[in-house]
Amino acid sequence: MISVDTMMQLPGYVRSGAQWLGAMLVASAATVLMVWLGANSTTAGMVFLALVVWFASQAGILLAVFVTLLCAVAFDYYFLPPIRTMQIVGVQQWVAMICFLVCCAVVARVAELARRRARQATERREDLERLYTLSQEMMLQGDAAVLVRDLPRIIARVFALDAVALYVCDQGQFYASTAELPMGIQASLREVAEGAEAAAIIPGEIAAVRMMLGLRPVGALGVRPPRLSQEVATAMSAQVAIALTRATAIEASTRLEAARAGERLRAALIDSLTHELRTPLTSIRAAATTLLDTTGLDEAGRLDLASIVVEESARLDTLIGEAVEMAEIDANVVEVRPAPHQVRELLEQAVEESRKVLAGRRVVLDVDTPDEPAWFDPHLLGRVLRHLLENAARYTAPGGRITLRGYRRENRLEFQVEDDGPGIDAADLPFIFDKFYRGKKGISKGKGSGMGLAITRAILAAHGGKIEVDIAHRPGAGFRFWVPLVERELGGKVEDASSRK
């Protein structure tokens, strides 16, 4: 026997014919069974009434009326005297037939209303679920540009629509889930958004509704086919309007906050550079002024003043170089150019270039063997190592030791720079890589701009790596940084070691 769910999966005309044929078979089978069992008119009436109720609740009022007529004929022919005739004789038989028909009509109507309300409740639940899903997906998008671009496709997918078109008033732009949007539809959507009618059916069988936020029109939304109810279309347009306004407000707030942060950063940069540049300039000016005054100055004093000029000039050059580096990083012009190099060669080159600041310190190199070539940018990593070496030399007393390590760990090329100085205060650890930040020990030393570690972190981020403080290193301070391990070139392309795992 074909079930109701199976029938609902058939094409419309096949499903309709199967339902009517099934109703005839069921009514005939029930009649034959009751005649065979010798049922009386009361029992037959109750069975026929039950059949009418079932068909009304499952298939609708039309099929229930058809079953009612079949059951009325069978009831009169087989169960109302005179039996096996279509005559109704006597008042009792007329009353019985009329009551049977009235009961069937009332019950069919009630069952149809219950069925319709159940279907409407199911549709409302499904609409609410779709609206909730739409709101969730819109909430996940914080970028207004991405949200507006993806909204038509999201709505079409959630509500199973053929096409969705969106017009945004503030931007004057159209977006659609399909490849192209005809000019006629664009003009109609603009008219709905800016005109007097809040909803309309525009060319192309598209239902268009105006999106409002309070009394202000946000845009217009068009869907095809126009099968959404007015309530669902209104709720959806309100959700879209709120989501668009929210995303735009978040984006504007983000830009405003970024602008404020940029202003604060520029002010801090100017203040820091002004202070840091004035210090060596003041020393240079004082020494030069004293050198110009030839009275009461011996040769040893002249040499001391000249050394001050040289030392402070070098410090000034370092500060200007760091400021230029930070400007390059903020402008996103750092370019990674990997080439095959050995780790020991990189470390030795960094030590050689930092020879002056490392004077009087013992430098120890520790490199894994065999030291096979790896692909990295020696210029960028050299800058990182020089910053870390200068930082270590600043806090390491003459005669102290600075250790440089280089080794491979899984898909990383890792480095360590360690010193035996006073170490880093625990309160400074969360801010150690911030721009212009100098810890308590750095302030007490009186040197350094606070840009070195921020520069190293930005360079390593551009190289795909990361830097962190080695908290386990005691005594002194230790920094560990890494970059992706790339070992050789295949077909003109660099191969990352992680791709071979």
C-alpha positions in Angstrom: 0.0 0.0 0.0 1.4 3.5 -1.0 1.9 5.7 2.1 1.0 9.4 2.2 4.7 10.4 2.4 5.4 8.4 -0.7 2.5 10.0 -2.6 3.8 13.5 -1.6 7.1 12.7 -3.4 5.3 12.0 -6.7 4.6 14.7 -9.4 1.5 16.8 -8.9 -0.8 15.2 -11.5 0.3 11.7 -10.5 -0.1 12.4 -6.8 -3.6 13.8 -7.4 -4.8 10.8 -9.4 -3.3 8.4 -6.9 -5.1 10.1 -4.1 -8.5 10.0 -5.8 -8.0 6.4 -6.8 -6.9 5.5 -3.3 -9.9 7.1 -1.8 -12.2 5.0 -4.0 -10.4 1.8 -3.1 -10.4 2.5 0.6 -14.1 3.4 0.6 -15.0 0.3 -1.5 -12.9 -2.0 0.7 -14.5 -0.6 3.9 -18.0 -1.1 2.4 -17.3 -4.7 1.3 -15.9 -5.6 4.7 -18.9 -4.1 6.6 -21.4 -5.9 4.3 -19.5 -9.2 4.8 -19.5 -8.7 8.6 -23.2 -7.7 8.6 -22.7 -4.3 10.2 -25.8 -2.2 11.0 -26.4 1.4 9.9 -25.0 2.9 13.1 -21.7 1.0 12.8 -21.5 1.8 9.0 -22.1 5.5 9.7 -19.3 5.7 12.3 -16.8 3.9 10.0 -17.7 6.1 7.0 -17.4 9.2 9.3 -14.0 8.1 10.4 -12.9 7.7 6.7 -14.0 11.2 6.0 -12.1 12.6 9.0 -8.9 10.8 8.0 -9.0 12.0 4.4 -9.9 15.5 5.4 -6.9 15.7 7.8 -4.5 14.1 5.3 -5.5 15.3 1.8 -7.7 18.3 2.1 -11.3 19.4 1.8 -11.9 18.4 -1.9 -10.9 14.8 -1.4 -12.9 14.7 1.8 -16.1 15.9 -0.1 -15.4 13.2 -2.7 -15.1 10.5 0.0 -18.3 11.9 1.7 -20.3 11.4 -1.5 -18.9 7.9 -2.0 -19.7 7.0 1.6 -23.2 8.5 1.4 -24.0 6.4 -1.7 -22.7 3.2 0.0 -24.4 4.1 3.2 -27.8 4.5 1.4 -27.4 1.5 -0.9 -26.2 -1.1 1.6 -27.3 0.0 5.1 -30.5 2.1 4.9 -33.8 0.3 4.2 -34.8 -0.6 1.6 -31.4 -2.4 1.2 -29.7 -2.4 -2.2 -31.7 0.5 -3.5 -31.1 4.2 -3.8 -34.4 5.0 -2.3 -34.8 6.7 1.1 -38.1 5.7 2.6 -39.4 7.1 5.9 -38.6 9.9 8.1 -35.9 8.0 10.1 -33.9 7.2 7.0 -34.0 10.8 5.8 -32.9 12.0 9.2 -30.1 9.4 9.3 -28.9 10.4 5.9 -29.1 14.2 6.5 -27.3 13.8 9.9 -24.6 11.7 8.2 -24.0 14.3 5.5 -24.0 17.2 8.0 -21.6 15.4 10.4 -19.3 14.6 7.5 -19.4 18.2 6.2 -18.7 19.7 9.7 -16.0 17.2 10.5 -14.3 17.6 7.1 -14.4 21.4 7.6 -12.9 21.2 11.1 -10.2 18.7 10.0 -9.3 20.9 7.0 -9.0 24.0 9.3 -6.8 22.0 11.7 -4.7 20.7 8.8 -4.3 24.2 7.4 -3.3 25.7 10.7 -0.8 22.9 11.3 0.7 23.6 7.8 0.8 27.3 8.6 2.5 26.7 12.0 5.1 24.5 10.2 5.7 27.2 7.6 6.0 29.8 10.3 8.5 27.6 12.2 10.5 27.1 9.1 10.5 30.8 8.3 11.6 31.6 11.8 14.4 29.1 11.5 15.5 30.6 8.2 15.4 34.1 9.6 17.4 33.0 12.6 20.0 31.3 10.3 20.2 34.5 8.2 20.7 36.6 11.3 23.5 34.3 12.5 25.3 34.4 9.2 25.0 38.1 9.0 26.3 38.6 12.5 29.4 36.6 11.7 30.4 39.2 9.1 32.1 42.3 10.6 33.3 43.7 7.3 30.6 45.8 5.7 32.0 45.4 2.2 32.1 41.6 2.4 28.6 41.5 4.0 27.0 43.5 1.3 28.7 41.5 -1.4 27.7 38.1 0.1 24.2 39.0 1.3 22.3 38.1 -1.9 24.0 34.7 -2.1 23.4 34.0 1.6 19.7 34.9 1.3 19.2 32.8 -1.8 20.8 29.8 -0.1 18.9 30.1 3.2 15.5 30.7 1.7 16.1 28.4 -1.4 15.4 31.2 -3.9 16.3 31.4 -7.5 17.7 34.9 -7.4 18.2 37.8 -4.9 19.0 41.4 -5.8 20.1 44.1 -3.3 20.2 47.9 -3.7 22.0 50.0 -1.0 21.1 53.7 -1.0 24.2 55.0 0.8 26.5 53.4 -1.8 24.2 53.6 -4.8 25.3 50.1 -5.7 23.5 46.9 -6.8 24.4 43.4 -5.7 22.9 40.1 -6.9 23.3 36.4 -6.4 23.4 35.9 -10.1 26.2 37.0 -12.5 24.4 40.1 -14.0 21.5 42.3 -13.0 19.5 43.8 -15.9 19.2 47.6 -16.0 15.4 47.4 -15.9 15.5 45.5 -12.6 18.1 48.0 -11.2 15.8 50.9 -12.1 12.8 49.2 -10.5 14.7 48.4 -7.3 15.8 52.1 -7.1 12.2 53.2 -7.5 11.0 50.9 -4.7 13.8 52.2 -2.4 13.1 55.9 -3.1 9.4 55.8 -4.1 6.1 55.8 -2.3 5.3 52.1 -2.5 7.0 50.0 0.2 6.6 46.7 -1.8 5.9 45.8 -5.4 6.2 43.1 -8.1 8.8 44.3 -10.6 9.6 42.9 -14.0 11.1 39.4 -14.0 8.6 38.1 -11.4 10.7 39.7 -8.6 9.1 40.7 -5.3 10.7 43.9 -4.2 10.5 45.3 -0.7 11.9 48.5 0.8 14.5 48.2 3.6 13.8 50.7 6.4 15.7 51.6 9.5 13.3 53.7 11.5 12.0 56.3 9.0 15.1 56.2 6.9 15.2 54.0 3.7 18.4 51.9 3.6 17.7 50.2 0.2 15.6 47.6 -1.5 15.6 43.9 -1.6 14.2 41.8 -4.5 13.6 38.0 -4.5 12.5 35.5 -7.2 10.2 33.7 -7.1 7.8 35.9 -5.1 6.7 33.2 -2.8 7.7 34.7 0.6 4.8 36.0 2.7 4.5 39.7 3.5 5.5 39.1 7.1 8.6 37.1 6.2 9.7 39.6 3.6 9.2 42.5 6.0 11.1 40.7 8.8 13.9 39.8 6.4 14.3 43.3 5.0 14.4 44.7 8.6 17.1 42.2 9.5 19.2 43.1 6.4 18.8 46.8 7.1 19.9 46.4 10.7 22.9 44.2 9.7 24.0 46.6 7.0 23.8 49.6 9.3 25.6 47.7 12.1 28.4 46.5 9.8 28.8 50.1 8.4 28.8 51.5 11.9 31.4 49.0 13.1 33.6 49.7 10.0 33.3 53.5 10.6 34.1 53.0 14.3 37.1 50.8 13.4 38.4 53.4 10.9 37.9 56.2 13.5 39.7 54.2 16.2 42.5 53.3 13.8 42.8 57.0 12.9 43.0 57.9 16.6 45.5 55.2 17.2 47.6 56.5 14.3 47.4 60.0 15.7 48.5 58.8 19.1 51.3 56.7 17.5 52.5 59.7 15.5 52.4 61.9 18.5 54.4 59.3 20.5 56.8 58.9 17.7 57.4 62.6 17.5 57.8 62.9 21.3 60.1 60.0 21.5 62.2 60.9 18.5 62.4 64.6 19.7 63.6 63.5 23.1 66.0 60.8 21.8 67.4 63.0 19.1 67.9 66.0 21.3 70.0 64.1 23.8 72.9 63.3 21.4 72.5 66.6 19.6 72.9 68.4 23.0 76.1 66.4 23.8 77.5 67.1 20.3 76.8 70.8 20.5 78.3 71.1 23.9 81.4 69.2 22.9 81.8 71.2 19.7 81.3 74.5 21.5 84.0 73.6 24.0 86.4 72.5 21.2 85.9 75.9 19.6 87.0 77.5 22.8 90.8 77.0 22.8 91.5 78.5 26.2 92.3 76.1 29.1 91.9 72.9 27.1 94.7 70.4 26.8 95.2 67.6 24.3 93.6 64.9 26.5 90.5 67.1 26.9 90.3 67.6 23.2 90.4 63.9 22.6 87.7 63.3 25.2 85.4 65.8 23.6 86.1 64.5 20.1 85.2 61.0 21.2 82.0 62.3 22.6 81.2 63.8 19.3 81.9 60.5 17.5 80.0 58.4 20.0 76.9 60.6 20.0 77.0 61.0 16.3 76.9 57.2 16.0 74.0 57.0 18.4 72.2 59.7 16.4 72.8 57.7 13.3 71.4 54.6 15.0 68.2 56.4 16.1 67.6 57.8 12.6 68.1 54.3 11.2 65.6 52.8 13.6 63.1 55.5 12.8 63.5 54.8 9.1 63.1 51.0 9.7 59.9 51.6 11.7 58.5 53.9 9.0 59.2 51.2 6.3 57.4 48.6 8.5 54.4 50.8 9.1 54.2 51.5 5.4 54.2 47.7 4.6 57.1 48.0 2.2 59.2 45.1 3.8 59.8 42.5 1.1 61.1 39.0 1.8 63.7 37.8 -0.6 64.8 34.2 0.4 68.0 32.7 -0.8 70.0 29.6 0.3 72.3 30.3 3.2 73.9 28.5 6.1 72.9 29.4 9.7 76.5 29.8 10.9 77.3 32.1 8.0 74.3 34.3 9.1 75.3 34.4 12.7 79.0 35.2 11.9 77.9 38.0 9.6 75.6 39.5 12.3 78.4 39.4 14.9 80.9 41.0 12.5 78.5 43.8 11.7 77.9 44.4 15.4 81.6 44.2 16.3 81.7 47.7 17.8 78.8 47.3 20.2 80.0 43.9 21.2 83.5 45.1 22.2 84.7 43.5 25.4 81.9 40.8 25.4 82.5 37.1 24.6 80.3 35.8 21.8 79.6 32.1 21.6 78.1 30.5 18.5 76.2 27.2 18.8 74.9 25.7 15.5 73.4 22.3 14.7 75.5 20.0 12.5 75.3 19.3 9.7 74.7 23.0 8.8 72.8 22.4 5.6 71.7 25.5 3.6 68.2 26.7 4.2 66.1 29.4 2.3 65.6 32.7 4.2 66.2 36.4 3.7 69.7 37.0 5.2 69.2 40.8 5.1 66.0 40.7 7.2 67.2 38.0 9.7 70.5 39.9 9.9 68.7 43.0 11.0 66.8 41.0 13.6 70.1 39.5 15.0 71.8 42.9 15.0 68.9 44.4 17.1 69.0 41.5 19.5 72.8 41.7 19.8 72.8 45.4 20.4 70.1 44.9 23.0 72.2 42.1 24.7 75.4 44.2 24.6 73.6 47.1 26.2 72.7 45.0 29.3 75.8 42.8 29.4 78.8 44.1 31.3 82.3 43.9 29.6 83.6 40.4 30.0 80.1 38.9 30.0 79.0 36.2 27.5 76.4 36.4 24.7 75.4 33.1 23.1 73.8 32.7 19.7 72.2 29.4 18.8 70.7 28.2 15.5 69.0 24.8 15.0 66.2 23.0 13.1 63.0 22.0 14.9 60.5 20.1 12.8 59.4 22.7 10.1 61.1 25.6 11.8 64.5 27.3 11.7 64.9 28.5 15.2 67.4 31.0 16.7 68.3 32.0 20.3 70.1 35.1 21.6 71.1 34.8 25.3 73.1 37.0 27.7 74.1 36.9 31.3 73.0 40.4 32.2 70.4 41.4 34.8 67.5 39.9 32.9 64.0 41.2 32.2 61.7 42.4 35.0 58.5 40.3 35.1 56.3 43.4 35.0 57.9 44.4 31.7 57.2 41.0 29.9 53.7 41.9 28.5 54.9 45.1 27.0 58.5 44.2 25.9 57.6 44.2 22.2 55.5 47.4 22.2 56.8 50.4 20.3 58.8 52.9 22.3 58.5 50.8 25.5 61.5 50.6 27.7 61.5 48.6 30.9 62.8 49.6 34.2 66.3 48.4 33.6 66.3 50.1 30.2 65.3 53.4 31.7 68.0 53.1 34.3 70.6 52.5 31.6 69.5 55.7 29.9 70.0 54.4 26.3 67.9 52.9 23.7 64.8 54.2 21.8 62.4 51.3 22.6 62.0 50.5 18.9 64.4 47.6 18.5 62.2 44.7 19.7 59.1 46.1 18.0 61.1 46.2 14.7 62.3 42.6 15.2 58.8 41.4 15.8 57.5 43.2 12.7 60.3 41.9 10.5 59.7 38.3 11.6 56.0 38.6 11.0 56.7 39.7 7.4 59.0 36.6 7.1 56.2 34.3 8.5 57.9 33.8 11.9 57.6 34.9 15.5 59.7 36.0 18.4 59.2 35.5 22.1 61.1 35.9 25.4 62.8 32.7 26.7 61.5 32.9 30.3 63.3 29.7 31.2 66.7 31.3 30.6 68.3 32.3 33.9 70.3 34.3 34.7 70.1 37.1 32.1 67.7 37.5 29.2 67.0 35.2 26.3 65.0 35.7 23.1 63.9 32.9 20.8 62.6 33.5 17.3 61.9 31.3 14.3 61.0 31.4 10.6 59.5 28.6 8.4 62.2 26.1 7.4 62.7 26.1 3.6 65.4 23.8 2.4 65.6 23.7 -1.4 64.1 24.9 -4.6 62.0 22.7 -6.9 61.0 23.8 -10.4 61.7 27.5 -9.5 59.5 27.3 -6.4 60.6 27.3 -2.8 59.6 24.2 -0.9 58.5 24.6 2.7 59.6 21.8 5.0 56.1 21.6 6.4 54.7 20.6 3.0 56.6 17.3 3.1 55.0 16.1 6.3 
